[in-house]
Amino acid sequence: MELIRRASQVRTPCRPRGSGLADAFHVTYFPIVDVFRTNATAADGVEKLYPHRKADVIIDVFQLPAMIMSYE
């Protein structure tokens, strides 16, 4: 819903991307995973909704293996 809200803002609209629907479905997994890899647009929305889990969101795919290993 955060991605939809951003796309519908009159003052500062975020132009919808082709991957927007896939991003919205992908974000539904965030509450049940330890590490979440996503693009910068979705990451910004997730970090605003879950500020206490900001460190669990990874934008750079090359940081993902180290983050996963830190949970073991």
PQR file of N, CA, C, O and H, with PARSE charges and radii, in Angstrom:
ATOM      1  N   MET A   1       0.818  -1.192   0.000 -0.4000 1.5000
ATOM      2  CA  MET A   1       0.000   0.000   0.000 -0.0000 2.0000
ATOM      3  C   MET A   1       0.861   1.254   0.000  0.5500 1.7000
ATOM      4  O   MET A   1       0.464   2.276  -0.560 -0.5500 1.4000
ATOM      5  N   GLU A   2       2.025   1.191   0.615 -0.4000 1.5000
ATOM      6  CA  GLU A   2       2.914   2.350   0.630 -0.0000 2.0000
ATOM      7  C   GLU A   2       3.340   2.732  -0.779  0.5500 1.7000
ATOM      8  O   GLU A   2       3.404   3.917  -1.109 -0.5500 1.4000
ATOM      9  H   GLU A   2       2.348   0.362   1.070  0.4000 1.0000
ATOM     10  N   LEU A   3       3.631   1.738  -1.613 -0.4000 1.5000
ATOM     11  CA  LEU A   3       4.031   2.029  -2.996 -0.0000 2.0000
ATOM     12  C   LEU A   3       2.885   2.659  -3.775  0.5500 1.7000
ATOM     13  O   LEU A   3       3.104   3.559  -4.585 -0.5500 1.4000
ATOM     14  H   LEU A   3       3.579   0.775  -1.346  0.4000 1.0000
ATOM     15  N   ILE A   4       1.673   2.194  -3.535 -0.4000 1.5000
ATOM     16  CA  ILE A   4       0.494   2.769  -4.195 -0.0000 2.0000
ATOM     17  C   ILE A   4       0.266   4.192  -3.697  0.5500 1.7000
ATOM     18  O   ILE A   4      -0.044   5.084  -4.486 -0.5500 1.4000
ATOM     19  H   ILE A   4       1.495   1.462  -2.876  0.4000 1.0000
ATOM     20  N   ARG A   5       0.418   4.405  -2.401 -0.4000 1.5000
ATOM     21  CA  ARG A   5       0.247   5.746  -1.843 -0.0000 2.0000
ATOM     22  C   ARG A   5       1.220   6.729  -2.486  0.5500 1.7000
ATOM     23  O   ARG A   5       0.843   7.847  -2.838 -0.5500 1.4000
ATOM     24  H   ARG A   5       0.670   3.680  -1.760  0.4000 1.0000
ATOM     25  N   ARG A   6       2.466   6.308  -2.635 -0.4000 1.5000
ATOM     26  CA  ARG A   6       3.468   7.192  -3.238 -0.0000 2.0000
ATOM     27  C   ARG A   6       3.160   7.509  -4.687  0.5500 1.7000
ATOM     28  O   ARG A   6       3.378   8.633  -5.140 -0.5500 1.4000
ATOM     29  H   ARG A   6       2.772   5.400  -2.350  0.4000 1.0000
ATOM     30  N   ALA A   7       2.661   6.541  -5.408 -0.4000 1.5000
ATOM     31  CA  ALA A   7       2.346   6.760  -6.818 -0.0000 2.0000
ATOM     32  C   ALA A   7       1.132   7.665  -6.998  0.5500 1.7000
ATOM     33  O   ALA A   7       0.940   8.239  -8.070 -0.5500 1.4000
ATOM     34  H   ALA A   7       2.484   5.628  -5.040  0.4000 1.0000
ATOM     35  N   SER A   8       0.319   7.796  -5.966 -0.4000 1.5000
ATOM     36  CA  SER A   8      -0.909   8.571  -6.098 -0.0000 2.0000
ATOM     37  C   SER A   8      -0.807   9.980  -5.515  0.5500 1.7000
ATOM     38  O   SER A   8      -1.804  10.702  -5.509 -0.5500 1.4000
ATOM     39  H   SER A   8       0.475   7.330  -5.095  0.4000 1.0000
ATOM     40  N   GLN A   9       0.338  10.386  -5.036 -0.4000 1.5000
ATOM     41  CA  GLN A   9       0.508  11.725  -4.465 -0.0000 2.0000
ATOM     42  C   GLN A   9       0.452  12.784  -5.557  0.5500 1.7000
ATOM     43  O   GLN A   9       1.168  12.684  -6.553 -0.5500 1.4000
ATOM     44  H   GLN A   9       1.148   9.799  -5.041  0.4000 1.0000
ATOM     45  N   VAL A  10      -0.377  13.779  -5.384 -0.4000 1.5000
ATOM     46  CA  VAL A  10      -0.524  14.845  -6.373 -0.0000 2.0000
ATOM     47  C   VAL A  10       0.699  15.759  -6.364  0.5500 1.7000
ATOM     48  O   VAL A  10       1.199  16.144  -7.421 -0.5500 1.4000
ATOM     49  H   VAL A  10      -0.959  13.860  -4.575  0.4000 1.0000
ATOM     50  N   ARG A  11       1.180  16.106  -5.164 -0.4000 1.5000
ATOM     51  CA  ARG A  11       2.307  17.042  -5.058 -0.0000 2.0000
ATOM     52  C   ARG A  11       3.615  16.442  -5.546  0.5500 1.7000
ATOM     53  O   ARG A  11       4.349  17.081  -6.300 -0.5500 1.4000
ATOM     54  H   ARG A  11       0.773  15.793  -4.306  0.4000 1.0000
ATOM     55  N   THR A  12       3.910  15.228  -5.127 -0.4000 1.5000
ATOM     56  CA  THR A  12       5.185  14.596  -5.479 -0.0000 2.0000
ATOM     57  C   THR A  12       4.944  13.174  -5.953  0.5500 1.7000
ATOM     58  O   THR A  12       5.290  12.225  -5.249 -0.5500 1.4000
ATOM     59  H   THR A  12       3.314  14.709  -4.514  0.4000 1.0000
ATOM     60  N   PRO A  13       4.364  13.009  -7.121 -0.5600 1.5000
ATOM     61  CA  PRO A  13       4.071  11.644  -7.576  0.2800 2.0000
ATOM     62  C   PRO A  13       5.338  10.862  -7.913  0.5500 1.7000
ATOM     63  O   PRO A  13       6.302  11.406  -8.452 -0.5500 1.4000
ATOM     64  N   CYS A  14       5.309   9.617  -7.593 -0.4000 1.5000
ATOM     65  CA  CYS A  14       6.378   8.700  -7.966 -0.0000 2.0000
ATOM     66  C   CYS A  14       5.853   7.948  -9.185  0.5500 1.7000
ATOM     67  O   CYS A  14       4.880   7.201  -9.083 -0.5500 1.4000
ATOM     68  H   CYS A  14       4.526   9.175  -7.156  0.4000 1.0000
ATOM     69  N   ARG A  15       6.477   8.137 -10.305 -0.4000 1.5000
ATOM     70  CA  ARG A  15       5.997   7.509 -11.528 -0.0000 2.0000
ATOM     71  C   ARG A  15       5.995   5.985 -11.377  0.5500 1.7000
ATOM     72  O   ARG A  15       7.021   5.391 -11.048 -0.5500 1.4000
ATOM     73  H   ARG A  15       7.267   8.743 -10.387  0.4000 1.0000
ATOM     74  N   PRO A  16       4.850   5.360 -11.617 -0.5600 1.5000
ATOM     75  CA  PRO A  16       4.779   3.900 -11.487  0.2800 2.0000
ATOM     76  C   PRO A  16       5.753   3.208 -12.449  0.5500 1.7000
ATOM     77  O   PRO A  16       5.909   3.616 -13.600 -0.5500 1.4000
ATOM     78  N   ARG A  17       6.389   2.175 -11.957 -0.4000 1.5000
ATOM     79  CA  ARG A  17       7.325   1.402 -12.774 -0.0000 2.0000
ATOM     80  C   ARG A  17       6.648   0.106 -13.194  0.5500 1.7000
ATOM     81  O   ARG A  17       5.672  -0.325 -12.580 -0.5500 1.4000
ATOM     82  H   ARG A  17       6.262   1.844 -11.021  0.4000 1.0000
ATOM     83  N   GLY A  18       7.165  -0.498 -14.226 -0.4000 1.5000
ATOM     84  CA  GLY A  18       6.615  -1.764 -14.696 -0.0000 2.0000
ATOM     85  C   GLY A  18       6.692  -2.859 -13.656  0.5500 1.7000
ATOM     86  O   GLY A  18       5.880  -3.785 -13.658 -0.5500 1.4000
ATOM     87  H   GLY A  18       7.957  -0.148 -14.726  0.4000 1.0000
ATOM     88  N   SER A  19       7.662  -2.756 -12.771 -0.4000 1.5000
ATOM     89  CA  SER A  19       7.846  -3.786 -11.745 -0.0000 2.0000
ATOM     90  C   SER A  19       7.074  -3.475 -10.470  0.5500 1.7000
ATOM     91  O   SER A  19       7.222  -4.195  -9.482 -0.5500 1.4000
ATOM     92  H   SER A  19       8.321  -2.004 -12.769  0.4000 1.0000
ATOM     93  N   GLY A  20       6.265  -2.436 -10.458 -0.4000 1.5000
ATOM     94  CA  GLY A  20       5.575  -2.007  -9.246 -0.0000 2.0000
ATOM     95  C   GLY A  20       4.710  -3.075  -8.605  0.5500 1.7000
ATOM     96  O   GLY A  20       4.736  -3.238  -7.385 -0.5500 1.4000
ATOM     97  H   GLY A  20       6.145  -1.851 -11.260  0.4000 1.0000
ATOM     98  N   LEU A  21       3.950  -3.800  -9.396 -0.4000 1.5000
ATOM     99  CA  LEU A  21       3.098  -4.843  -8.843 -0.0000 2.0000
ATOM    100  C   LEU A  21       3.942  -5.974  -8.257  0.5500 1.7000
ATOM    101  O   LEU A  21       3.646  -6.481  -7.174 -0.5500 1.4000
ATOM    102  H   LEU A  21       3.929  -3.667 -10.387  0.4000 1.0000
ATOM    103  N   ALA A  22       4.976  -6.360  -8.966 -0.4000 1.5000
ATOM    104  CA  ALA A  22       5.871  -7.404  -8.449 -0.0000 2.0000
ATOM    105  C   ALA A  22       6.543  -6.941  -7.161  0.5500 1.7000
ATOM    106  O   ALA A  22       6.687  -7.725  -6.223 -0.5500 1.4000
ATOM    107  H   ALA A  22       5.216  -5.949  -9.845  0.4000 1.0000
ATOM    108  N   ASP A  23       6.956  -5.674  -7.105 -0.4000 1.5000
ATOM    109  CA  ASP A  23       7.557  -5.134  -5.881 -0.0000 2.0000
ATOM    110  C   ASP A  23       6.569  -5.202  -4.718  0.5500 1.7000
ATOM    111  O   ASP A  23       6.941  -5.561  -3.601 -0.5500 1.4000
ATOM    112  H   ASP A  23       6.838  -5.037  -7.867  0.4000 1.0000
ATOM    113  N   ALA A  24       5.319  -4.857  -4.983 -0.4000 1.5000
ATOM    114  CA  ALA A  24       4.300  -4.877  -3.930 -0.0000 2.0000
ATOM    115  C   ALA A  24       4.100  -6.291  -3.387  0.5500 1.7000
ATOM    116  O   ALA A  24       3.970  -6.473  -2.176 -0.5500 1.4000
ATOM    117  H   ALA A  24       5.016  -4.564  -5.890  0.4000 1.0000
ATOM    118  N   PHE A  25       4.075  -7.279  -4.255 -0.4000 1.5000
ATOM    119  CA  PHE A  25       3.948  -8.666  -3.792 -0.0000 2.0000
ATOM    120  C   PHE A  25       5.201  -9.108  -3.041  0.5500 1.7000
ATOM    121  O   PHE A  25       5.110  -9.791  -2.022 -0.5500 1.4000
ATOM    122  H   PHE A  25       4.180  -7.131  -5.239  0.4000 1.0000
ATOM    123  N   HIS A  26       6.344  -8.724  -3.538 -0.4000 1.5000
ATOM    124  CA  HIS A  26       7.625  -9.090  -2.922 -0.0000 2.0000
ATOM    125  C   HIS A  26       7.716  -8.547  -1.492  0.5500 1.7000
ATOM    126  O   HIS A  26       8.189  -9.243  -0.594 -0.5500 1.4000
ATOM    127  H   HIS A  26       6.418  -8.169  -4.366  0.4000 1.0000
ATOM    128  N   VAL A  27       7.272  -7.324  -1.285 -0.4000 1.5000
ATOM    129  CA  VAL A  27       7.345  -6.685   0.028 -0.0000 2.0000
ATOM    130  C   VAL A  27       6.515  -7.432   1.069  0.5500 1.7000
ATOM    131  O   VAL A  27       6.802  -7.333   2.262 -0.5500 1.4000
ATOM    132  H   VAL A  27       6.889  -6.759  -2.015  0.4000 1.0000
ATOM    133  N   THR A  28       5.508  -8.165   0.651 -0.4000 1.5000
ATOM    134  CA  THR A  28       4.687  -8.902   1.623 -0.0000 2.0000
ATOM    135  C   THR A  28       5.494  -9.956   2.377  0.5500 1.7000
ATOM    136  O   THR A  28       5.067 -10.404   3.441 -0.5500 1.4000
ATOM    137  H   THR A  28       5.275  -8.245  -0.319  0.4000 1.0000
ATOM    138  N   TYR A  29       6.641 -10.360   1.853 -0.4000 1.5000
ATOM    139  CA  TYR A  29       7.486 -11.338   2.534 -0.0000 2.0000
ATOM    140  C   TYR A  29       8.328 -10.720   3.646  0.5500 1.7000
ATOM    141  O   TYR A  29       8.832 -11.441   4.507 -0.5500 1.4000
ATOM    142  H   TYR A  29       6.988  -9.996   0.989  0.4000 1.0000
ATOM    143  N   PHE A  30       8.486  -9.411   3.640 -0.4000 1.5000
ATOM    144  CA  PHE A  30       9.385  -8.756   4.589 -0.0000 2.0000
ATOM    145  C   PHE A  30       9.132  -9.129   6.053  0.5500 1.7000
ATOM    146  O   PHE A  30      10.092  -9.417   6.767 -0.5500 1.4000
ATOM    147  H   PHE A  30       8.076  -8.826   2.940  0.4000 1.0000
ATOM    148  N   PRO A  31       7.894  -9.136   6.527 -0.5600 1.5000
ATOM    149  CA  PRO A  31       7.679  -9.453   7.944  0.2800 2.0000
ATOM    150  C   PRO A  31       8.102 -10.861   8.362  0.5500 1.7000
ATOM    151  O   PRO A  31       8.260 -11.115   9.556 -0.5500 1.4000
ATOM    152  N   ILE A  32       8.289 -11.777   7.420 -0.4000 1.5000
ATOM    153  CA  ILE A  32       8.586 -13.161   7.801 -0.0000 2.0000
ATOM    154  C   ILE A  32      10.002 -13.611   7.458  0.5500 1.7000
ATOM    155  O   ILE A  32      10.322 -14.790   7.609 -0.5500 1.4000
ATOM    156  H   ILE A  32       8.160 -11.570   6.450  0.4000 1.0000
ATOM    157  N   VAL A  33      10.855 -12.699   7.002 -0.4000 1.5000
ATOM    158  CA  VAL A  33      12.230 -13.065   6.665 -0.0000 2.0000
ATOM    159  C   VAL A  33      13.205 -12.277   7.537  0.5500 1.7000
ATOM    160  O   VAL A  33      12.856 -11.238   8.098 -0.5500 1.4000
ATOM    161  H   VAL A  33      10.595 -11.741   6.879  0.4000 1.0000
ATOM    162  N   ASP A  34      14.438 -12.791   7.643 -0.4000 1.5000
ATOM    163  CA  ASP A  34      15.471 -12.112   8.428 -0.0000 2.0000
ATOM    164  C   ASP A  34      16.169 -11.026   7.613  0.5500 1.7000
ATOM    165  O   ASP A  34      16.482  -9.955   8.134 -0.5500 1.4000
ATOM    166  H   ASP A  34      14.721 -13.636   7.188  0.4000 1.0000
ATOM    167  N   VAL A  35      16.410 -11.307   6.337 -0.4000 1.5000
ATOM    168  CA  VAL A  35      17.109 -10.384   5.437 -0.0000 2.0000
ATOM    169  C   VAL A  35      16.238 -10.180   4.214  0.5500 1.7000
ATOM    170  O   VAL A  35      15.669 -11.133   3.682 -0.5500 1.4000
ATOM    171  H   VAL A  35      16.155 -12.176   5.914  0.4000 1.0000
ATOM    172  N   PHE A  36      16.136  -8.946   3.772 -0.4000 1.5000
ATOM    173  CA  PHE A  36      15.260  -8.641   2.644 -0.0000 2.0000
ATOM    174  C   PHE A  36      16.031  -7.872   1.592  0.5500 1.7000
ATOM    175  O   PHE A  36      16.516  -6.773   1.860 -0.5500 1.4000
ATOM    176  H   PHE A  36      16.598  -8.172   4.204  0.4000 1.0000
ATOM    177  N   ARG A  37      16.152  -8.434   0.399 -0.4000 1.5000
ATOM    178  CA  ARG A  37      16.844  -7.802  -0.725 -0.0000 2.0000
ATOM    179  C   ARG A  37      15.801  -7.237  -1.676  0.5500 1.7000
ATOM    180  O   ARG A  37      14.922  -7.965  -2.137 -0.5500 1.4000
ATOM    181  H   ARG A  37      15.758  -9.327   0.182  0.4000 1.0000
ATOM    182  N   THR A  38      15.894  -5.937  -1.975 -0.4000 1.5000
ATOM    183  CA  THR A  38      14.949  -5.293  -2.867 -0.0000 2.0000
ATOM    184  C   THR A  38      15.597  -4.089  -3.535  0.5500 1.7000
ATOM    185  O   THR A  38      16.746  -3.757  -3.244 -0.5500 1.4000
ATOM    186  H   THR A  38      16.609  -5.346  -1.601  0.4000 1.0000
ATOM    187  N   ASN A  39      14.865  -3.438  -4.427 -0.4000 1.5000
ATOM    188  CA  ASN A  39      15.405  -2.252  -5.088 -0.0000 2.0000
ATOM    189  C   ASN A  39      15.264  -1.033  -4.170  0.5500 1.7000
ATOM    190  O   ASN A  39      14.607  -1.100  -3.131 -0.5500 1.4000
ATOM    191  H   ASN A  39      13.932  -3.708  -4.664  0.4000 1.0000
ATOM    192  N   ALA A  40      15.880   0.065  -4.563 -0.4000 1.5000
ATOM    193  CA  ALA A  40      15.919   1.256  -3.715 -0.0000 2.0000
ATOM    194  C   ALA A  40      14.536   1.841  -3.467  0.5500 1.7000
ATOM    195  O   ALA A  40      14.263   2.317  -2.364 -0.5500 1.4000
ATOM    196  H   ALA A  40      16.414   0.119  -5.407  0.4000 1.0000
ATOM    197  N   THR A  41      13.663   1.818  -4.456 -0.4000 1.5000
ATOM    198  CA  THR A  41      12.331   2.383  -4.298 -0.0000 2.0000
ATOM    199  C   THR A  41      11.542   1.633  -3.230  0.5500 1.7000
ATOM    200  O   THR A  41      10.980   2.246  -2.322 -0.5500 1.4000
ATOM    201  H   THR A  41      13.885   1.431  -5.351  0.4000 1.0000
ATOM    202  N   ALA A  42      11.501   0.320  -3.340 -0.4000 1.5000
ATOM    203  CA  ALA A  42      10.773  -0.489  -2.355 -0.0000 2.0000
ATOM    204  C   ALA A  42      11.461  -0.429  -0.995  0.5500 1.7000
ATOM    205  O   ALA A  42      10.788  -0.417   0.036 -0.5500 1.4000
ATOM    206  H   ALA A  42      11.957  -0.178  -4.078  0.4000 1.0000
ATOM    207  N   ALA A  43      12.789  -0.392  -0.981 -0.4000 1.5000
ATOM    208  CA  ALA A  43      13.519  -0.334   0.284 -0.0000 2.0000
ATOM    209  C   ALA A  43      13.160   0.914   1.064  0.5500 1.7000
ATOM    210  O   ALA A  43      12.997   0.858   2.283 -0.5500 1.4000
ATOM    211  H   ALA A  43      13.336  -0.402  -1.819  0.4000 1.0000
ATOM    212  N   ASP A  44      13.036   2.032   0.382 -0.4000 1.5000
ATOM    213  CA  ASP A  44      12.679   3.274   1.055 -0.0000 2.0000
ATOM    214  C   ASP A  44      11.305   3.161   1.713  0.5500 1.7000
ATOM    215  O   ASP A  44      11.119   3.616   2.842 -0.5500 1.4000
ATOM    216  H   ASP A  44      13.168   2.077  -0.608  0.4000 1.0000
ATOM    217  N   GLY A  45      10.356   2.565   1.025 -0.4000 1.5000
ATOM    218  CA  GLY A  45       9.021   2.372   1.587 -0.0000 2.0000
ATOM    219  C   GLY A  45       9.028   1.432   2.767  0.5500 1.7000
ATOM    220  O   GLY A  45       8.386   1.702   3.782 -0.5500 1.4000
ATOM    221  H   GLY A  45      10.507   2.195   0.108  0.4000 1.0000
ATOM    222  N   VAL A  46       9.749   0.326   2.649 -0.4000 1.5000
ATOM    223  CA  VAL A  46       9.826  -0.660   3.733 -0.0000 2.0000
ATOM    224  C   VAL A  46      10.484  -0.044   4.968  0.5500 1.7000
ATOM    225  O   VAL A  46      10.034  -0.268   6.092 -0.5500 1.4000
ATOM    226  H   VAL A  46      10.271   0.106   1.824  0.4000 1.0000
ATOM    227  N   GLU A  47      11.539   0.726   4.759 -0.4000 1.5000
ATOM    228  CA  GLU A  47      12.257   1.331   5.880 -0.0000 2.0000
ATOM    229  C   GLU A  47      11.388   2.350   6.622  0.5500 1.7000
ATOM    230  O   GLU A  47      11.549   2.536   7.828 -0.5500 1.4000
ATOM    231  H   GLU A  47      11.905   0.908   3.847  0.4000 1.0000
ATOM    232  N   LYS A  48      10.478   3.004   5.918 -0.4000 1.5000
ATOM    233  CA  LYS A  48       9.574   3.951   6.579 -0.0000 2.0000
ATOM    234  C   LYS A  48       8.496   3.211   7.380  0.5500 1.7000
ATOM    235  O   LYS A  48       8.072   3.680   8.436 -0.5500 1.4000
ATOM    236  H   LYS A  48      10.347   2.852   4.938  0.4000 1.0000
ATOM    237  N   LEU A  49       8.062   2.074   6.881 -0.4000 1.5000
ATOM    238  CA  LEU A  49       7.033   1.292   7.578 -0.0000 2.0000
ATOM    239  C   LEU A  49       7.595   0.498   8.753  0.5500 1.7000
ATOM    240  O   LEU A  49       6.912   0.301   9.758 -0.5500 1.4000
ATOM    241  H   LEU A  49       8.406   1.693   6.023  0.4000 1.0000
ATOM    242  N   TYR A  50       8.833   0.045   8.625 -0.4000 1.5000
ATOM    243  CA  TYR A  50       9.485  -0.773   9.653 -0.0000 2.0000
ATOM    244  C   TYR A  50      10.837  -0.158  10.022  0.5500 1.7000
ATOM    245  O   TYR A  50      11.872  -0.766   9.749 -0.5500 1.4000
ATOM    246  H   TYR A  50       9.388   0.204   7.808  0.4000 1.0000
ATOM    247  N   PRO A  51      10.858   1.016  10.629 -0.5600 1.5000
ATOM    248  CA  PRO A  51      12.144   1.676  10.905  0.2800 2.0000
ATOM    249  C   PRO A  51      13.062   0.858  11.821  0.5500 1.7000
ATOM    250  O   PRO A  51      14.283   0.984  11.735 -0.5500 1.4000
ATOM    251  N   HIS A  52      12.502   0.041  12.679 -0.4000 1.5000
ATOM    252  CA  HIS A  52      13.304  -0.780  13.583 -0.0000 2.0000
ATOM    253  C   HIS A  52      14.014  -1.927  12.862  0.5500 1.7000
ATOM    254  O   HIS A  52      14.886  -2.571  13.444 -0.5500 1.4000
ATOM    255  H   HIS A  52      11.509  -0.061  12.749  0.4000 1.0000
ATOM    256  N   ARG A  53      13.654  -2.190  11.606 -0.4000 1.5000
ATOM    257  CA  ARG A  53      14.292  -3.263  10.832 -0.0000 2.0000
ATOM    258  C   ARG A  53      15.058  -2.730   9.634  0.5500 1.7000
ATOM    259  O   ARG A  53      15.337  -3.473   8.693 -0.5500 1.4000
ATOM    260  H   ARG A  53      12.946  -1.666  11.133  0.4000 1.0000
ATOM    261  N   LYS A  54      15.395  -1.471   9.660 -0.4000 1.5000
ATOM    262  CA  LYS A  54      16.097  -0.838   8.539 -0.0000 2.0000
ATOM    263  C   LYS A  54      17.386  -1.589   8.177  0.5500 1.7000
ATOM    264  O   LYS A  54      17.720  -1.699   6.997 -0.5500 1.4000
ATOM    265  H   LYS A  54      15.168  -0.868  10.425  0.4000 1.0000
ATOM    266  N   ALA A  55      18.100  -2.096   9.157 -0.4000 1.5000
ATOM    267  CA  ALA A  55      19.362  -2.798   8.909 -0.0000 2.0000
ATOM    268  C   ALA A  55      19.157  -4.133   8.193  0.5500 1.7000
ATOM    269  O   ALA A  55      20.115  -4.684   7.649 -0.5500 1.4000
ATOM    270  H   ALA A  55      17.829  -2.007  10.115  0.4000 1.0000
ATOM    271  N   ASP A  56      17.943  -4.662   8.179 -0.4000 1.5000
ATOM    272  CA  ASP A  56      17.665  -5.942   7.532 -0.0000 2.0000
ATOM    273  C   ASP A  56      17.362  -5.805   6.046  0.5500 1.7000
ATOM    274  O   ASP A  56      17.202  -6.810   5.354 -0.5500 1.4000
ATOM    275  H   ASP A  56      17.165  -4.215   8.621  0.4000 1.0000
ATOM    276  N   VAL A  57      17.280  -4.581   5.549 -0.4000 1.5000
ATOM    277  CA  VAL A  57      16.956  -4.330   4.139 -0.0000 2.0000
ATOM    278  C   VAL A  57      18.247  -4.103   3.364  0.5500 1.7000
ATOM    279  O   VAL A  57      19.046  -3.234   3.713 -0.5500 1.4000
ATOM    280  H   VAL A  57      17.410  -3.764   6.111  0.4000 1.0000
ATOM    281  N   ILE A  58      18.443  -4.887   2.315 -0.4000 1.5000
ATOM    282  CA  ILE A  58      19.647  -4.810   1.500 -0.0000 2.0000
ATOM    283  C   ILE A  58      19.285  -4.336   0.093  0.5500 1.7000
ATOM    284  O   ILE A  58      18.411  -4.909  -0.556 -0.5500 1.4000
ATOM    285  H   ILE A  58      17.793  -5.593   2.032  0.4000 1.0000
ATOM    286  N   ILE A  59      19.955  -3.299  -0.366 -0.4000 1.5000
ATOM    287  CA  ILE A  59      19.741  -2.811  -1.731 -0.0000 2.0000
ATOM    288  C   ILE A  59      20.800  -3.387  -2.664  0.5500 1.7000
ATOM    289  O   ILE A  59      20.499  -3.771  -3.794 -0.5500 1.4000
ATOM    290  H   ILE A  59      20.666  -2.834   0.161  0.4000 1.0000
ATOM    291  N   ASP A  60      22.034  -3.444  -2.186 -0.4000 1.5000
ATOM    292  CA  ASP A  60      23.155  -3.931  -3.008 -0.0000 2.0000
ATOM    293  C   ASP A  60      23.238  -5.455  -2.922  0.5500 1.7000
ATOM    294  O   ASP A  60      23.528  -6.009  -1.862 -0.5500 1.4000
ATOM    295  H   ASP A  60      22.278  -3.132  -1.268  0.4000 1.0000
ATOM    296  N   VAL A  61      22.986  -6.114  -4.026 -0.4000 1.5000
ATOM    297  CA  VAL A  61      22.978  -7.584  -4.061 -0.0000 2.0000
ATOM    298  C   VAL A  61      24.319  -8.178  -3.614  0.5500 1.7000
ATOM    299  O   VAL A  61      24.358  -9.301  -3.112 -0.5500 1.4000
ATOM    300  H   VAL A  61      22.751  -5.664  -4.887  0.4000 1.0000
ATOM    301  N   PHE A  62      25.407  -7.441  -3.791 -0.4000 1.5000
ATOM    302  CA  PHE A  62      26.717  -7.954  -3.401 -0.0000 2.0000
ATOM    303  C   PHE A  62      26.919  -7.952  -1.886  0.5500 1.7000
ATOM    304  O   PHE A  62      27.838  -8.605  -1.392 -0.5500 1.4000
ATOM    305  H   PHE A  62      25.376  -6.529  -4.199  0.4000 1.0000
ATOM    306  N   GLN A  63      26.088  -7.240  -1.147 -0.4000 1.5000
ATOM    307  CA  GLN A  63      26.143  -7.261   0.315 -0.0000 2.0000
ATOM    308  C   GLN A  63      25.306  -8.401   0.898  0.5500 1.7000
ATOM    309  O   GLN A  63      25.422  -8.724   2.080 -0.5500 1.4000
ATOM    310  H   GLN A  63      25.342  -6.709  -1.548  0.4000 1.0000
ATOM    311  N   LEU A  64      24.479  -8.994   0.075 -0.4000 1.5000
ATOM    312  CA  LEU A  64      23.556 -10.022   0.552 -0.0000 2.0000
ATOM    313  C   LEU A  64      24.246 -11.239   1.167  0.5500 1.7000
ATOM    314  O   LEU A  64      23.842 -11.652   2.255 -0.5500 1.4000
ATOM    315  H   LEU A  64      24.385  -8.732  -0.885  0.4000 1.0000
ATOM    316  N   PRO A  65      25.261 -11.839   0.540 -0.5600 1.5000
ATOM    317  CA  PRO A  65      25.883 -13.024   1.166  0.2800 2.0000
ATOM    318  C   PRO A  65      26.436 -12.749   2.561  0.5500 1.7000
ATOM    319  O   PRO A  65      26.261 -13.564   3.466 -0.5500 1.4000
ATOM    320  N   ALA A  66      27.099 -11.618   2.742 -0.4000 1.5000
ATOM    321  CA  ALA A  66      27.670 -11.291   4.067 -0.0000 2.0000
ATOM    322  C   ALA A  66      26.561 -11.113   5.089  0.5500 1.7000
ATOM    323  O   ALA A  66      26.706 -11.538   6.235 -0.5500 1.4000
ATOM    324  H   ALA A  66      27.241 -10.955   2.007  0.4000 1.0000
ATOM    325  N   MET A  67      25.472 -10.501   4.699 -0.4000 1.5000
ATOM    326  CA  MET A  67      24.355 -10.286   5.615 -0.0000 2.0000
ATOM    327  C   MET A  67      23.732 -11.615   6.017  0.5500 1.7000
ATOM    328  O   MET A  67      23.408 -11.827   7.186 -0.5500 1.4000
ATOM    329  H   MET A  67      25.355 -10.156   3.768  0.4000 1.0000
ATOM    330  N   ILE A  68      23.567 -12.505   5.053 -0.4000 1.5000
ATOM    331  CA  ILE A  68      22.995 -13.824   5.355 -0.0000 2.0000
ATOM    332  C   ILE A  68      23.909 -14.586   6.301  0.5500 1.7000
ATOM    333  O   ILE A  68      23.436 -15.230   7.238 -0.5500 1.4000
ATOM    334  H   ILE A  68      23.830 -12.334   4.104  0.4000 1.0000
ATOM    335  N   MET A  69      25.204 -14.519   6.065 -0.4000 1.5000
ATOM    336  CA  MET A  69      26.161 -15.224   6.915 -0.0000 2.0000
ATOM    337  C   MET A  69      26.161 -14.663   8.346  0.5500 1.7000
ATOM    338  O   MET A  69      26.438 -15.392   9.298 -0.5500 1.4000
ATOM    339  H   MET A  69      25.588 -13.997   5.304  0.4000 1.0000
ATOM    340  N   SER A  70      25.856 -13.389   8.492 -0.4000 1.5000
ATOM    341  CA  SER A  70      25.866 -12.799   9.833 -0.0000 2.0000
ATOM    342  C   SER A  70      24.705 -13.319  10.688  0.5500 1.7000
ATOM    343  O   SER A  70      24.734 -13.169  11.910 -0.5500 1.4000
ATOM    344  H   SER A  70      25.632 -12.797   7.719  0.4000 1.0000
ATOM    345  N   TYR A  71      23.698 -13.919  10.079 -0.4000 1.5000
ATOM    346  CA  TYR A  71      22.558 -14.455  10.831 -0.0000 2.0000
ATOM    347  C   TYR A  71      22.771 -15.892  11.275  0.5500 1.7000
ATOM    348  O   TYR A  71      21.984 -16.422  12.058 -0.5500 1.4000
ATOM    349  H   TYR A  71      23.675 -14.040   9.087  0.4000 1.0000
ATOM    350  N   GLU A  72      23.812 -16.517  10.791 -0.4000 1.5000
ATOM    351  CA  GLU A  72      24.057 -17.929  11.163 -0.0000 2.0000
ATOM    352  C   GLU A  72      24.680 -18.061  12.511  0.5500 1.7000
ATOM    353  O   GLU A  72      24.946 -19.175  12.962 -0.5500 1.4000
ATOM    354  H   GLU A  72      24.452 -16.086  10.155  0.4000 1.0000
TER
END
